[in-house]
Amino acid sequence: MSLLLDSGAFVAVERGDRDVVALVKRERLAQRSPLSHGGVVAQIWRGGSGRQAEVARLLGGVDVRALDEELGKKAGMLLGRSRTDDAVDAALVCLATDGDDILTSDPEDLRLLAEAAGLHVDLLPA
């Protein structure tokens, strides 16, 4: 089981959301790294200083995958099946496997994508 982070999870950490921080801490205590991809980083990264210091610290312990051609094609196919249009969310769902948790501020969008992918994931509010 993995914990995947969308941009809302990083924003929640930036806001100091204790529930989100606790979920990330749970992963680290289990010696697992939360998972995300470079498109999510592009959505949230503004330099890592000031309020983003916590985001920078979080990123140091996240397995950030490349949003490369292979993942991009998978995400594009999923967008077609789901009739949605958020490529960053679709790529995140493409990284998930059955039983994973996705920490998100867009549970409805990710639910549509997960259903289209045939995945059984838990969508946790960020």
SULHU-V620567 format. One record per helix or strand of 2 or more residues. SS is the DSSP state (alpha for helix, beta for strand). FROM is the first residue (numbers start at 1). TO is the last residue. If there is no record, write none. Layout:
BEGIN
ss:SS from:FROM to:TO
ss:SS from:FROM to:TO
END
This chain:
BEGIN
ss:beta from:3 to:5
ss:alpha from:7 to:15
ss:alpha from:18 to:29
ss:beta from:35 to:37
ss:alpha from:38 to:44
ss:alpha from:50 to:59
ss:beta from:63 to:65
ss:alpha from:69 to:82
ss:alpha from:87 to:95
ss:beta from:101 to:104
ss:alpha from:107 to:117
ss:beta from:122 to:125
END
